[in-house]
Amino acid sequence: WIEGHREGRRVAWQLTGRIQQSMHEGLERVKSIGQEPQPWDERWMVLYLSLPESHRGVRSRLYKALRWAGFGTPTPGLWINPHSRRVDETRRILERFGISDRAYVFSGHPVKAGQDLETIVRSAWDHDEILAIYDRLLERFGRIDPGTDRDMFAAHFALVHEWQQIPFIDPALPKELLF
């Protein structure tokens, strides 16, 4: 996460390029919450991934990164994402975890065969849980009235912390997929 380099007798420390990129992406994702989304092109990114038992230690971090990128998993090994423009982010995730050679990634439009879109979306993301999280945020922060600057800072800090977790929970589905 941090790398050092010498400047004369001193050592200067800075965030690695990967962490800087990750922080930039995170900031952009958090800032985009609540903004008017771009029109959906109705394209999906589909990722099939099967990891052997030897990759068990990586799974949790990998799955967290995929959820951050907007992926949901309707069935084990299959990940779907309505944000087909995030292919570069997906590529970076696969490379970071060293699993590009195990991943099959496609992008395209769904066809009317097999399960309907609503069933697929409901099995990939838990809408009720997402709504419950927003309800808890509103309950906790909706009527807050800090009396002092210190209380205001504490409330702001707590709200920002909670808000930064939203992209891990809410994939920001296009409105056409909110069934």
Residue pairs with C-beta under 8 A, 6 or more apart in sequence:
1 15
1 16
1 19
2 13
2 14
2 15
2 16
2 19
3 13
3 14
3 15
3 16
4 11
4 12
4 13
4 14
5 11
5 12
5 14
6 12
15 23
18 96
21 92
25 89
26 68
26 164
26 167
29 68
29 167
30 163
30 164
30 166
30 167
32 172
33 163
33 166
33 167
33 170
33 172
37 172
37 174
37 175
40 82
40 174
40 175
40 176
41 84
42 109
42 176
43 82
43 84
43 107
43 108
43 109
44 80
44 81
44 82
44 84
44 107
44 108
44 109
44 110
45 71
45 80
45 81
45 83
45 84
45 86
45 87
45 90
45 105
45 106
45 107
46 78
46 79
46 80
46 81
46 105
46 106
46 107
46 108
47 66
47 71
47 78
47 79
47 80
47 81
47 90
47 103
47 104
47 105
48 77
48 78
48 79
48 103
48 104
49 77
49 79
49 99
49 102
49 103
49 104
50 77
50 102
51 58
51 59
51 62
51 99
51 102
55 99
58 97
58 99
61 97
62 93
62 97
62 99
63 73
64 168
65 93
65 96
65 97
66 73
66 79
66 93
67 168
67 169
67 171
68 167
68 168
69 81
69 83
69 86
69 89
69 90
69 93
70 81
70 82
70 83
70 86
70 171
70 172
71 79
71 80
71 81
71 171
72 79
72 80
72 81
72 121
72 124
72 125
72 171
73 79
73 80
73 124
74 80
74 120
74 123
74 124
75 123
80 120
80 124
81 90
81 171
82 171
82 173
82 174
82 177
83 171
83 172
84 107
87 105
87 107
90 105
91 100
94 100
94 103
94 105
110 117
110 120
117 177
118 179
121 173
121 177
121 179
122 179
125 171
125 173
127 178
127 179
129 169
130 169
130 170
133 166
133 169
133 170
134 170
137 162
137 163
140 162
141 155
141 158
141 159
141 162
144 155
146 152
146 154
146 155
